[in-house]
Amino acid sequence: MFDLDFFEKNGFVTIDQFIDSTEAARIREHIAEMIDADLMKKAGIGKESSFEVDNAKRGDFIHWIEPQDAFEGTRVFLEKLNELIQELNRNFYLGIRDFESHYTQYPEGTRYMKHSDRHKAGSSRVVSFVLYLNEDWKESDGGHLRIYQEDESFVDVLPENGRLAIFLSDKLHEVLETKRVRNSITGWMLNEKKWI
């Protein structure tokens, strides 16, 4: 399904065409419907008492996904995600037991500054993932996911339609300013059960 050696060496990997363009279009349309219905809410930073909304640091809007009630188009992705989790556990013994995710939309001109997905107060997040849902995305459209390595070098991931990026949740990363609306499903594989 993906390059195991590359993931082991670098702590991240991308998988192109993780879902096909038809499935991506259905999810993208669902996000547009939620935007129109005012169901996507401004995202914040931090956890519990340290939670804050800061447009300068993070500009996206989100809607959490409950797997048991997920939109039909999203369920196709979640089934594939479960297969990927099994493969990660089988090859890397990561102890992933569950996941959480949300729909994400970055309006034109927004970004998410450098951060780690593992909260300082403690986190069950092991592997982060982003499924991109953007048709005909070009380099000049921006919105890249920038993943940093320990030596401060980085790799920029173009948010192409159907591409899945996965990376260890303690890696520093950021979303560069997007020049057009940027849609995705963003989530985290967890070492504890979220859904009972």
VMD Tcl script that draws the C-alpha trace (Angstrom):
set ca {
  {0.00 0.00 0.00}
  {2.90 2.38 0.73}
  {6.68 2.50 1.00}
  {7.33 0.92 4.42}
  {11.07 1.59 4.34}
  {10.56 5.27 3.53}
  {8.11 5.68 6.42}
  {10.46 3.91 8.84}
  {13.40 6.10 7.82}
  {11.62 9.47 7.55}
  {8.58 9.23 9.83}
  {6.21 10.24 7.03}
  {5.00 9.07 3.65}
  {2.47 10.07 1.01}
  {0.12 7.72 -0.82}
  {-1.27 9.04 -4.09}
  {-4.80 8.11 -5.21}
  {-5.69 6.72 -1.78}
  {-9.26 7.40 -2.88}
  {-10.35 8.05 -6.46}
  {-11.49 11.38 -7.88}
  {-15.18 10.45 -7.76}
  {-15.00 9.65 -4.03}
  {-13.00 12.83 -3.39}
  {-15.59 14.93 -5.26}
  {-18.43 13.49 -3.16}
  {-16.66 14.39 0.08}
  {-15.73 17.84 -1.25}
  {-19.41 18.47 -2.11}
  {-20.41 17.33 1.38}
  {-17.99 19.87 2.91}
  {-19.47 22.61 0.70}
  {-22.95 21.67 1.94}
  {-21.78 21.87 5.56}
  {-20.23 25.30 4.91}
  {-23.53 26.50 3.43}
  {-25.41 25.13 6.46}
  {-22.94 26.82 8.88}
  {-21.88 23.44 10.32}
  {-18.14 24.04 9.94}
  {-16.75 25.87 12.98}
  {-13.60 27.95 13.44}
  {-10.76 25.71 14.67}
  {-8.69 26.52 17.75}
  {-5.30 25.65 19.19}
  {-4.47 23.78 22.38}
  {-6.38 21.53 24.71}
  {-8.78 22.19 27.60}
  {-7.60 25.21 29.66}
  {-5.00 26.22 27.04}
  {-7.53 26.18 24.16}
  {-7.72 29.39 22.09}
  {-8.88 30.61 18.69}
  {-6.17 32.65 16.95}
  {-6.77 33.47 13.28}
  {-3.16 34.56 12.82}
  {-1.88 31.12 13.82}
  {-4.62 28.87 12.46}
  {-7.22 29.78 9.83}
  {-9.21 26.61 9.11}
  {-12.81 25.61 9.75}
  {-13.62 22.06 10.90}
  {-16.42 19.58 11.55}
  {-15.69 16.43 13.58}
  {-16.56 13.07 11.99}
  {-18.37 10.41 14.00}
  {-17.54 7.15 12.19}
  {-20.83 5.44 13.02}
  {-22.80 8.34 11.47}
  {-20.35 9.29 8.71}
  {-21.50 10.48 5.30}
  {-21.57 7.57 2.84}
  {-18.70 8.95 0.73}
  {-16.56 9.38 3.85}
  {-17.17 5.79 4.96}
  {-15.25 4.51 1.91}
  {-12.22 6.47 3.10}
  {-12.61 5.32 6.72}
  {-12.69 1.66 5.65}
  {-9.42 2.13 3.75}
  {-7.98 3.98 6.72}
  {-8.71 1.00 8.97}
  {-6.80 -1.24 6.56}
  {-3.86 1.17 6.68}
  {-3.92 1.16 10.49}
  {-3.69 -2.65 10.48}
  {-0.71 -2.47 8.15}
  {1.06 0.12 10.33}
  {0.50 -1.96 13.46}
  {1.62 -5.16 11.72}
  {4.87 -3.62 10.46}
  {5.78 -1.08 13.16}
  {4.02 -2.27 16.35}
  {2.62 1.23 16.96}
  {-0.22 0.07 19.19}
  {-2.84 2.08 17.29}
  {-6.28 1.26 18.67}
  {-8.55 3.91 17.16}
  {-8.62 7.23 15.29}
  {-10.35 10.61 15.29}
  {-10.84 12.95 12.34}
  {-12.60 16.02 11.02}
  {-13.43 17.69 7.74}
  {-11.20 20.71 7.21}
  {-11.49 23.77 5.00}
  {-8.89 26.52 4.75}
  {-10.31 29.68 3.13}
  {-8.12 31.56 0.67}
  {-5.30 33.43 2.43}
  {-5.19 31.23 5.58}
  {-2.54 28.95 7.06}
  {-1.61 26.96 10.20}
  {1.71 27.92 11.77}
  {4.38 25.39 12.81}
  {3.20 23.00 15.54}
  {3.15 19.40 16.75}
  {-0.04 17.32 17.02}
  {0.96 15.85 20.39}
  {-0.34 18.16 23.12}
  {2.12 19.14 25.86}
  {-0.44 18.07 28.47}
  {-0.32 14.51 27.10}
  {-1.69 12.95 23.95}
  {-2.85 9.62 22.61}
  {-2.00 10.72 19.05}
  {0.56 8.44 17.37}
  {0.25 9.04 13.62}
  {-1.36 12.07 11.94}
  {-3.03 11.87 8.54}
  {-4.42 14.26 5.95}
  {-6.52 13.22 2.95}
  {-6.57 15.96 0.29}
  {-9.74 16.72 -1.68}
  {-8.59 19.46 -4.06}
  {-9.21 19.22 -7.78}
  {-6.51 20.43 -10.22}
  {-4.24 21.81 -7.48}
  {-1.09 23.57 -8.71}
  {2.18 24.53 -6.99}
  {1.20 28.19 -7.30}
  {-1.99 27.52 -5.29}
  {0.13 27.11 -2.14}
  {-1.41 25.35 0.86}
  {1.45 22.83 1.09}
  {1.91 20.69 4.17}
  {5.48 21.36 5.33}
  {6.91 18.50 7.43}
  {10.12 19.20 9.37}
  {12.85 16.69 10.10}
  {15.02 16.77 13.25}
  {17.79 18.63 11.40}
  {15.27 21.41 10.50}
  {15.22 20.36 6.85}
  {11.70 19.95 5.50}
  {9.57 18.42 2.79}
  {6.59 20.19 1.22}
  {3.58 18.05 0.31}
  {1.28 19.39 -2.40}
  {-2.41 18.89 -1.40}
  {-3.36 17.00 -4.57}
  {-6.74 15.34 -4.96}
  {-6.90 11.86 -3.41}
  {-3.41 12.06 -1.86}
  {-3.01 10.83 1.74}
  {-0.12 12.14 3.86}
  {0.73 10.28 7.08}
  {3.39 11.27 9.61}
  {4.37 10.68 13.20}
  {2.30 13.03 15.37}
  {5.29 14.44 17.26}
  {6.79 15.84 14.02}
  {6.73 19.61 13.65}
  {4.72 20.69 10.62}
  {2.72 23.58 9.23}
  {0.24 24.42 6.49}
  {1.58 27.15 4.24}
  {-0.72 29.97 3.12}
  {-3.25 28.78 0.60}
  {-4.14 30.86 -2.44}
  {-7.51 29.14 -2.92}
  {-9.97 27.18 -0.80}
  {-8.28 23.99 0.43}
  {-10.31 20.94 1.57}
  {-9.23 17.81 3.40}
  {-10.02 15.24 6.03}
  {-7.52 15.61 8.87}
  {-7.08 13.13 11.69}
  {-4.98 11.17 14.13}
  {-4.41 7.50 14.85}
  {-4.62 6.92 18.60}
  {-3.10 4.48 21.10}
  {-6.37 4.39 23.06}
  {-10.01 3.75 22.21}
  {-12.03 6.85 21.36}
  {-15.21 5.27 20.10}
  {-16.82 2.74 22.47}
}
mol new
graphics top color blue
foreach p $ca { graphics top sphere $p radius 0.5 }
foreach p [lrange $ca 0 end-1] q [lrange $ca 1 end] { graphics top cylinder $p $q radius 0.2 }
display resetview
